[in-house]
Amino acid sequence: MSQSSTTPLSWEEKPLPALIQLAWPIVISMLSVSTMTLVDTLFVSRLGPSAVAGVGLAGVLTFALWCFPMGVVRAVKILVSQATGAGQRAQFQPFLVAALIASVVLGLLVVALGLLLAPLLPDLTATVESGRHATEYLSVRVLGSVVFLVLISVQEVRQGFGDSRTMMLTTLLGNALNIGLDYLFIFVCGFGVAGAAWASNLALTCELLALGTVHVWRDGFRVADYRLTHLRQLARLGVPSGIQFGLEVSSFGLMVLILSSFSELHTAAHQIAIQVLHFAFLPAFAFAEAGSVLAGQAVGAGRPALVSTVSKLTLRLALAYATLCGAVIFFGARHIARAFTEQAELQALTMNLFMITAVFQFLDAANLVARGVLRGTGDVRFVAFIGIVVAWVCTPPLTFVLGYWLGWGAYGAWIGLSGEVTLATIVLWRRLNGTGWTKLTLNHLDMPLDPTPKSA
């Protein structure tokens, strides 16, 4: 496809309704994911602070192990959205096959690595009890890695089409199953924190079966058109994002490790605060994902001017939601903290962290939108570079100096996180408002598409 050719987009005259139509199911899906994690934390909190601290550490490490492969397979959305924008949606099949191959191979590697790391966790925590819980949770949770990555692959393809409602419905199904399974496995069966991990794995498996069935029914599945070049295209876009996700979350994981060695109480308060923050973070992330899809379609259609419109509209929606969540967190801090713990000291520490998160999530919303839209255009390397550098310059060093050395604990960690997000937001929005990303076209991505544009 030449740089001068364009393809009509059905939403270009009214992008706001299209953005909202795509975003709201993703918002519901992300809130559902937040609820799943929040419910896990609520159930586990009944087992004591050591269980919350252990699951918090293991949960971060699990996600850190998933980040590189997740970043790789999520690149399929960029490829599919740009193909859709170019009027060539039917060419998604080989990209999905490439994402599934990557999911299986990388997922098995994650399982092996997770099982090797799990026995080491008791040596990294403030108490033996929290370390035991962390080992128990991680050993089970990583077993669901292949299922998780395959699910992400199918979800990203559906989003690339502009179909976010199917993902919403199947995510709600998985969330509902997780609630019941949490209670069954943790308390009825007496599996403890391992029960929470088994519940999540089984719920995600059922979610994948439901989404996969709907996808095959609507769009079919074939492997005949797959070539090695499709895997290379996925890797070209996905590896930088995967490295970024992995190193960013590793930075976050190191922060949690520093907290774990400092204080079980501060680790538990941080875990509660981060779970509550998900109600602001994940919907804002959903708005960014919707903006990413429309930006990708705009680039695929040869209409880069629409990217600016999409980014500004997405930012307004994300900030509006962040403002609402910030107000709820700020004014409801005491009641929210009491829902997680009855210990007065832990309540007080958690409430103080809520004051920081109320401001933090507002900045984070702007950061998420900028990086999401830039990824949709294909500008993944710049986003990855900035994300990695800022994460490692700010969060672990400030957590060590302020949190560990000066004894501020979780306060120092959250100051580091706030510095990371503020600096990244400034740089990424300068890039988005500039012209650097506009050099990226389908020719730059070398996508193996039919050179003849078709009507959308």
MOTA-V150541 format. One record per residue. N is the residue number from 0. RES is the residue in one letter. SS is DSSP state (H for helix, E for strand, L for the rest). PSI is psi in radians with two decimals (* if undefined). OMEGA is omega in degrees with one decimal (999 if undefined). Layout:
N:RES:SS:PSI:OMEGA / N:RES:SS:PSI:OMEGA
//
This chain:
0:M:L:2.21:-178.6 / 1:S:L:2.80:-178.7 / 2:Q:L:-0.49:-175.9 / 3:S:L:-0.35:-177.4 / 4:S:L:2.55:179.9 / 5:T:L:2.74:178.0 / 6:T:L:2.34:-180.0 / 7:P:L:2.53:175.5 / 8:L:L:2.33:-175.0 / 9:S:L:-0.38:-174.8 / 10:W:L:-0.01:-169.8 / 11:E:L:-0.48:178.0 / 12:E:L:-0.53:-178.8 / 13:K:L:1.31:-175.4 / 14:P:H:-0.52:-177.7 / 15:L:H:-0.85:176.5 / 16:P:H:-0.66:179.2 / 17:A:H:-0.70:179.3 / 18:L:H:-0.78:-179.9 / 19:I:H:-0.73:179.8 / 20:Q:H:-0.63:177.9 / 21:L:H:-0.61:-172.2 / 22:A:H:-0.69:-170.3 / 23:W:H:-0.66:174.8 / 24:P:H:-0.59:177.4 / 25:I:H:-0.66:177.0 / 26:V:H:-0.82:178.5 / 27:I:H:-0.72:179.5 / 28:S:H:-0.78:-179.0 / 29:M:H:-0.68:175.2 / 30:L:H:-0.64:177.7 / 31:S:H:-0.74:176.2 / 32:V:H:-0.72:177.4 / 33:S:H:-0.75:179.8 / 34:T:H:-0.68:179.3 / 35:M:H:-0.83:179.6 / 36:T:H:-0.68:179.8 / 37:L:H:-0.74:178.7 / 38:V:H:-0.73:176.2 / 39:D:H:-0.80:-179.0 / 40:T:H:-0.71:178.8 / 41:L:H:-0.78:178.4 / 42:F:H:-0.82:-177.5 / 43:V:H:-0.55:-178.6 / 44:S:H:-0.40:177.7 / 45:R:L:-0.20:177.5 / 46:L:L:-0.11:176.7 / 47:G:L:2.85:-179.5 / 48:P:H:-0.60:-179.4 / 49:S:H:-0.61:177.9 / 50:A:H:-0.74:178.7 / 51:V:H:-0.79:179.8 / 52:A:H:-0.74:-179.6 / 53:G:H:-0.80:178.7 / 54:V:H:-0.63:177.5 / 55:G:H:-0.79:178.5 / 56:L:H:-0.84:-178.2 / 57:A:H:-0.63:178.7 / 58:G:H:-0.73:177.6 / 59:V:H:-0.74:179.9 / 60:L:H:-0.65:176.6 / 61:T:H:-0.84:-179.6 / 62:F:H:-0.63:177.7 / 63:A:H:-0.70:177.6 / 64:L:H:-0.54:-179.0 / 65:W:H:-0.34:-167.9 / 66:C:H:-0.80:179.9 / 67:F:H:-0.94:179.4 / 68:P:H:-0.59:178.7 / 69:M:H:-0.71:177.0 / 70:G:H:-0.63:178.7 / 71:V:H:-0.91:-173.7 / 72:V:H:-0.47:179.4 / 73:R:L:-0.28:176.9 / 74:A:H:-0.29:179.4 / 75:V:H:-0.47:178.8 / 76:K:H:-0.66:178.4 / 77:I:H:-0.80:-179.0 / 78:L:H:-0.78:-177.9 / 79:V:H:-0.72:-179.3 / 80:S:H:-0.68:179.0 / 81:Q:H:-0.62:174.4 / 82:A:H:-0.69:177.8 / 83:T:H:-0.76:177.7 / 84:G:H:-0.53:178.2 / 85:A:L:0.05:179.6 / 86:G:L:0.41:-176.0 / 87:Q:L:0.84:-177.8 / 88:R:H:-0.60:-174.8 / 89:A:H:-0.28:-177.8 / 90:Q:H:0.26:-178.6 / 91:F:H:-0.44:-170.0 / 92:Q:H:-0.89:-179.1 / 93:P:H:-0.50:176.7 / 94:F:H:-0.66:176.4 / 95:L:H:-0.74:177.8 / 96:V:H:-0.75:178.6 / 97:A:H:-0.73:179.8 / 98:A:H:-0.65:179.2 / 99:L:H:-0.70:177.0 / 100:I:H:-0.83:178.8 / 101:A:H:-0.65:-179.3 / 102:S:H:-0.78:-177.3 / 103:V:H:-0.84:-177.1 / 104:V:H:-0.87:-178.3 / 105:L:H:-0.58:178.5 / 106:G:H:-0.72:178.3 / 107:L:H:-0.63:176.9 / 108:L:H:-0.66:178.4 / 109:V:H:-0.73:178.6 / 110:V:H:-0.84:-178.5 / 111:A:H:-0.76:-178.9 / 112:L:H:-0.72:179.5 / 113:G:H:-0.72:179.4 / 114:L:H:-0.49:175.9 / 115:L:H:-0.61:-176.3 / 116:L:H:-0.54:-172.3 / 117:A:H:-0.79:-178.5 / 118:P:L:-0.24:-177.6 / 119:L:L:-0.25:-171.3 / 120:L:H:-0.64:179.1 / 121:P:H:-0.42:179.1 / 122:D:H:-0.10:-174.8 / 123:L:H:0.08:-175.7 / 124:T:L:2.84:-176.9 / 125:A:L:-0.51:179.8 / 126:T:L:2.69:178.3 / 127:V:H:-0.64:-176.8 / 128:E:H:-0.82:178.9 / 129:S:H:-0.60:176.0 / 130:G:H:-0.68:177.4 / 131:R:H:-0.75:178.0 / 132:H:H:-0.70:179.8 / 133:A:H:-0.76:178.2 / 134:T:H:-0.76:-178.0 / 135:E:H:-0.76:-177.5 / 136:Y:H:-0.82:-177.1 / 137:L:H:-0.69:-177.7 / 138:S:H:-0.56:180.0 / 139:V:H:-0.74:-171.9 / 140:R:H:-0.67:-176.7 / 141:V:H:-0.29:178.5 / 142:L:H:-0.35:178.6 / 143:G:H:0.28:-173.2 / 144:S:H:-0.78:-178.4 / 145:V:H:-0.79:178.9 / 146:V:H:-0.78:-179.6 / 147:F:H:-0.80:-176.7 / 148:L:H:-0.65:175.7 / 149:V:H:-0.73:177.1 / 150:L:H:-0.79:178.7 / 151:I:H:-0.72:-178.9 / 152:S:H:-0.84:-178.8 / 153:V:H:-0.69:178.0 / 154:Q:H:-0.74:-177.9 / 155:E:H:-0.65:177.0 / 156:V:H:-0.79:179.1 / 157:R:H:-0.73:178.6 / 158:Q:H:-0.66:178.3 / 159:G:H:-0.56:174.7 / 160:F:H:-0.42:-169.9 / 161:G:L:0.18:179.2 / 162:D:L:1.74:177.8 / 163:S:L:-0.19:-176.4 / 164:R:H:-0.66:179.4 / 165:T:H:-0.76:177.5 / 166:M:H:-0.68:179.7 / 167:M:H:-0.83:-176.6 / 168:L:H:-0.74:-179.2 / 169:T:H:-0.55:176.8 / 170:T:H:-0.70:176.2 / 171:L:H:-0.67:176.9 / 172:L:H:-0.83:179.5 / 173:G:H:-0.67:179.9 / 174:N:H:-0.76:179.9 / 175:A:H:-0.73:178.3 / 176:L:H:-0.69:-177.8 / 177:N:H:-0.68:-179.5 / 178:I:H:-0.87:179.6 / 179:G:H:-0.69:-178.7 / 180:L:H:-0.60:175.3 / 181:D:H:-0.90:-178.6 / 182:Y:H:-0.75:-178.2 / 183:L:H:-0.89:-173.4 / 184:F:H:-0.67:-175.6 / 185:I:H:-0.81:-171.5 / 186:F:H:-0.80:-178.2 / 187:V:H:-0.85:-179.5 / 188:C:L:-0.27:177.6 / 189:G:L:0.54:-178.7 / 190:F:L:-0.15:179.4 / 191:G:L:-2.49:-177.0 / 192:V:H:-0.47:175.8 / 193:A:H:-0.54:177.7 / 194:G:H:-0.65:177.4 / 195:A:H:-0.69:179.4 / 196:A:H:-0.77:177.8 / 197:W:H:-0.67:179.6 / 198:A:H:-0.78:179.6 / 199:S:H:-0.76:-179.9 / 200:N:H:-0.78:-178.5 / 201:L:H:-0.69:179.1 / 202:A:H:-0.72:178.2 / 203:L:H:-0.59:177.0 / 204:T:H:-0.78:178.0 / 205:C:H:-0.67:178.0 / 206:E:H:-0.74:178.4 / 207:L:H:-0.76:179.5 / 208:L:H:-0.71:-179.7 / 209:A:H:-0.84:-178.6 / 210:L:H:-0.72:179.2 / 211:G:H:-0.69:178.9 / 212:T:H:-0.80:179.5 / 213:V:H:-0.74:-178.8 / 214:H:H:-0.84:-179.2 / 215:V:H:-0.67:179.6 / 216:W:H:-0.68:-176.8 / 217:R:H:-0.74:-170.6 / 218:D:H:-0.03:178.6 / 219:G:L:3.13:177.8 / 220:F:L:2.18:177.8 / 221:R:L:2.68:-178.0 / 222:V:L:-0.04:-172.6 / 223:A:L:-0.58:-176.0 / 224:D:L:-0.08:-176.5 / 225:Y:L:2.38:174.5 / 226:R:L:2.82:179.3 / 227:L:H:-0.49:179.9 / 228:T:H:-0.52:179.1 / 229:H:H:-0.65:176.4 / 230:L:H:-0.63:177.6 / 231:R:H:-0.71:178.1 / 232:Q:H:-0.71:177.1 / 233:L:H:-0.76:-179.5 / 234:A:H:-0.66:-178.2 / 235:R:H:-0.72:179.2 / 236:L:H:-0.59:-171.6 / 237:G:H:-0.61:-176.6 / 238:V:H:-0.79:176.6 / 239:P:H:-0.74:178.4 / 240:S:H:-0.68:178.7 / 241:G:H:-0.75:176.9 / 242:I:H:-0.75:179.0 / 243:Q:H:-0.91:-179.6 / 244:F:H:-0.78:-177.8 / 245:G:H:-0.80:-178.5 / 246:L:H:-0.61:176.9 / 247:E:H:-0.82:-179.3 / 248:V:H:-0.52:173.5 / 249:S:H:-0.66:175.0 / 250:S:H:-0.77:177.9 / 251:F:H:-0.71:178.4 / 252:G:H:-0.66:176.6 / 253:L:H:-0.65:175.7 / 254:M:H:-0.79:179.8 / 255:V:H:-0.66:177.4 / 256:L:H:-0.72:177.6 / 257:I:H:-0.75:177.2 / 258:L:H:-0.72:-178.2 / 259:S:H:-0.63:179.0 / 260:S:H:-0.32:-177.8 / 261:F:H:-0.86:-173.8 / 262:S:L:2.26:174.2 / 263:E:H:-0.64:-179.3 / 264:L:H:-0.79:179.8 / 265:H:H:-0.61:177.3 / 266:T:H:-0.74:179.2 / 267:A:H:-0.74:178.8 / 268:A:H:-0.72:177.1 / 269:H:H:-0.74:-179.4 / 270:Q:H:-0.73:178.7 / 271:I:H:-0.78:-179.2 / 272:A:H:-0.70:-177.4 / 273:I:H:-0.57:177.4 / 274:Q:H:-0.71:177.0 / 275:V:H:-0.69:179.9 / 276:L:H:-0.50:-179.7 / 277:H:H:-0.50:179.1 / 278:F:H:-0.38:173.2 / 279:A:H:-0.71:-174.9 / 280:F:H:-0.88:-172.4 / 281:L:H:-0.72:173.5 / 282:P:H:-0.66:175.5 / 283:A:H:-0.68:174.3 / 284:F:H:-0.65:178.8 / 285:A:H:-0.74:175.7 / 286:F:H:-0.73:178.9 / 287:A:H:-0.67:178.4 / 288:E:H:-0.71:176.8 / 289:A:H:-0.75:176.4 / 290:G:H:-0.62:178.4 / 291:S:H:-0.74:179.4 / 292:V:H:-0.85:-179.1 / 293:L:H:-0.65:177.1 / 294:A:H:-0.73:177.9 / 295:G:H:-0.73:178.5 / 296:Q:H:-0.66:178.5 / 297:A:H:-0.78:177.9 / 298:V:H:-0.75:179.1 / 299:G:H:-0.57:-179.9 / 300:A:L:-0.02:-178.8 / 301:G:L:0.51:-179.4 / 302:R:L:1.16:-176.6 / 303:P:L:-0.39:179.9 / 304:A:H:-0.45:179.7 / 305:L:H:-0.33:-178.3 / 306:V:H:-0.71:179.1 / 307:S:H:-0.74:178.0 / 308:T:H:-0.78:-179.9 / 309:V:H:-0.76:-177.1 / 310:S:H:-0.72:-179.0 / 311:K:H:-0.73:178.3 / 312:L:H:-0.72:179.7 / 313:T:H:-0.71:179.2 / 314:L:H:-0.75:-179.6 / 315:R:H:-0.77:179.8 / 316:L:H:-0.78:-177.6 / 317:A:H:-0.73:-179.8 / 318:L:H:-0.60:177.6 / 319:A:H:-0.77:178.3 / 320:Y:H:-0.71:-179.9 / 321:A:H:-0.65:178.3 / 322:T:H:-0.75:178.2 / 323:L:H:-0.82:-179.6 / 324:C:H:-0.66:178.3 / 325:G:H:-0.71:178.6 / 326:A:H:-0.73:179.6 / 327:V:H:-0.79:179.9 / 328:I:H:-0.75:-176.0 / 329:F:H:-0.86:-174.6 / 330:F:H:-0.35:-178.8 / 331:G:L:0.31:-173.6 / 332:A:H:-0.80:-176.3 / 333:R:H:-0.78:-178.0 / 334:H:H:-0.65:179.5 / 335:I:H:-0.77:-179.8 / 336:A:H:-0.70:-179.6 / 337:R:H:-0.46:179.2 / 338:A:H:-0.39:-177.0 / 339:F:H:-0.56:-174.3 / 340:T:L:2.64:175.5 / 341:E:L:-0.07:179.9 / 342:Q:L:2.14:-173.8 / 343:A:H:-0.72:-178.0 / 344:E:H:-0.73:178.7 / 345:L:H:-0.66:176.5 / 346:Q:H:-0.83:-177.5 / 347:A:H:-0.77:179.5 / 348:L:H:-0.74:179.9 / 349:T:H:-0.74:179.2 / 350:M:H:-0.70:177.9 / 351:N:H:-0.68:176.7 / 352:L:H:-0.59:178.2 / 353:F:H:-0.59:178.9 / 354:M:H:-0.64:178.1 / 355:I:H:-0.76:-177.8 / 356:T:H:-0.52:-179.8 / 357:A:H:-0.61:177.8 / 358:V:H:-0.71:-176.8 / 359:F:H:-0.80:-173.8 / 360:Q:H:-0.42:176.3 / 361:F:H:-0.80:177.2 / 362:L:H:-0.67:-177.3 / 363:D:H:-0.58:178.8 / 364:A:H:-0.78:178.0 / 365:A:H:-0.65:177.9 / 366:N:H:-0.78:-178.6 / 367:L:H:-0.72:-179.4 / 368:V:H:-0.79:-178.6 / 369:A:H:-0.83:-178.0 / 370:R:H:-0.58:178.5 / 371:G:H:-0.82:-179.5 / 372:V:H:-0.73:178.7 / 373:L:H:-0.68:177.0 / 374:R:H:-0.67:179.2 / 375:G:H:-0.57:177.6 / 376:T:H:-0.24:-176.7 / 377:G:L:0.06:-177.7 / 378:D:L:0.99:-171.1 / 379:V:H:-0.53:-175.5 / 380:R:H:-0.73:178.8 / 381:F:H:-0.80:178.8 / 382:V:H:-0.75:-179.7 / 383:A:H:-0.79:-178.4 / 384:F:H:-0.85:-178.6 / 385:I:H:-0.75:-178.9 / 386:G:H:-0.76:-178.2 / 387:I:H:-0.87:-176.4 / 388:V:H:-0.85:-176.5 / 389:V:H:-0.71:-178.8 / 390:A:H:-0.78:-175.4 / 391:W:H:-0.39:176.5 / 392:V:H:-0.59:-172.9 / 393:C:H:-1.04:-162.8 / 394:T:H:-1.03:-179.2 / 395:P:H:-0.76:-179.7 / 396:P:H:-0.76:-178.8 / 397:L:H:-0.60:176.8 / 398:T:H:-0.72:-179.8 / 399:F:H:-0.83:-176.1 / 400:V:H:-0.91:-175.8 / 401:L:H:-0.77:-174.6 / 402:G:H:-0.79:-174.7 / 403:Y:H:-0.96:-173.7 / 404:W:H:-0.84:179.6 / 405:L:L:-0.15:175.1 / 406:G:L:0.35:179.6 / 407:W:L:-0.22:176.5 / 408:G:L:-2.26:-176.0 / 409:A:H:-0.50:178.0 / 410:Y:H:-0.79:178.6 / 411:G:H:-0.67:178.8 / 412:A:H:-0.76:-178.1 / 413:W:H:-0.48:172.0 / 414:I:H:-0.73:176.4 / 415:G:H:-0.77:177.8 / 416:L:H:-0.73:-179.6 / 417:S:H:-0.70:177.2 / 418:G:H:-0.72:178.2 / 419:E:H:-0.87:-176.1 / 420:V:H:-0.71:-179.2 / 421:T:H:-0.83:-178.2 / 422:L:H:-0.78:179.7 / 423:A:H:-0.70:-179.2 / 424:T:H:-0.78:-179.8 / 425:I:H:-0.83:-176.5 / 426:V:H:-0.76:-176.3 / 427:L:H:-0.65:178.3 / 428:W:H:-0.55:173.2 / 429:R:H:-0.71:178.3 / 430:R:H:-0.78:-177.4 / 431:L:H:-0.63:179.3 / 432:N:H:-0.13:178.7 / 433:G:L:-2.68:-175.5 / 434:T:L:-0.01:-175.4 / 435:G:H:-0.74:-176.5 / 436:W:H:-0.34:-174.7 / 437:T:H:-0.23:177.4 / 438:K:H:-0.20:-177.8 / 439:L:L:2.10:179.1 / 440:T:L:-3.14:177.3 / 441:L:H:-0.56:176.1 / 442:N:H:-0.69:178.5 / 443:H:H:-0.70:179.8 / 444:L:H:-0.25:179.1 / 445:D:L:0.77:-178.7 / 446:M:L:2.35:-178.3 / 447:P:L:1.17:-178.9 / 448:L:L:2.77:171.3 / 449:D:L:2.20:-175.3 / 450:P:L:-0.15:-179.3 / 451:T:L:1.95:-178.5 / 452:P:L:2.54:179.3 / 453:K:L:2.83:179.6 / 454:S:L:2.56:-178.2 / 455:A:L:*:999
//
